[in-house]
Amino acid sequence: MSCGSLKHRFEEQMRNGISFEKAMEIYQDVEGSIAAHRAELTDLQKANASLDKINHLKEHIAEGESLIQQIKSMKLH
């Protein structure tokens, strides 16, 4: 699942009340997505792909990293 889709899912869950288990599930999915994006980025850079493709992928990585930080900053009550 893409970082954008995961962010949407996380935000929806937050509006409806997210459980610790669901937050951890999304966190793990985001970590996997970021890892896949980084591997793809390495391949694109090695292949001298267009800067548009590279920058687009970097945006997805940044979005995923932002979501990771958002989840890490959650507090349990």
N, C-alpha and C positions, 0 to 999 in steps of 0.2 A: 504494500500500500504506500502511496506517495506521502511525503511529509505534509503537503497541503491537505490531503484527505484525513490524515491523522490529526492534524490541528483542528479541522472542522469537527471530527468525532469527539475530540477532547473538549472543545468549547461547548458542544451540545450536551455532553455528559456533565460538565460543570454547571450548566443551567438547570439540569434535572437532578443534581445531587450525585456526585461521583464517589464511588467507594475506593478504598485504598487498593483493593485488588484490581479494579478497572484502571486506575491511574498507573499502576505498575505494568499492567498489560500494554497500555498505550506507550509507556516509557520504553519498554523492551522493543515494541514494534518500531518506534522512532529510531532507536539505536540501530536496529537492523537496516532500516531504510537509509540512514546516514552512511552506514558502512558500505551499502551497495552503491550509493551515489559517489562516495569517495573512490571506490574501485573503478566505477565508470569514468569519473573525472580523470583518473590516472591514465586510463586507456585513451581518452580523448586527447589529453595532453601529449601522449606519446605519438599519437597519429596526426598531430598538428591540426586538430579540428578547428573549426571557426571559433573565433572569440565569442560569438553570440551563443553557441552551444555550451561552451565552457562557462561563460558567465551565468547562463540560465541554470546550469547544474549547481554552480556555487550559490545561487540564490536559494535553491531547494535545500542545500546543506545548511545554509544560514538559518532558514526557516525551521528546520529540524532542530538545530542546536538551540534556537530560541525557545522552542517548545520544551526541550529537555530542561532548560533552566527554569522555565515556568513550572514544570512539574516538580523539580527539585525544591522550589521555593514554597511549595504548598505546606500548610500547617494542619495537623490533625487536632481536632477539638474534642 
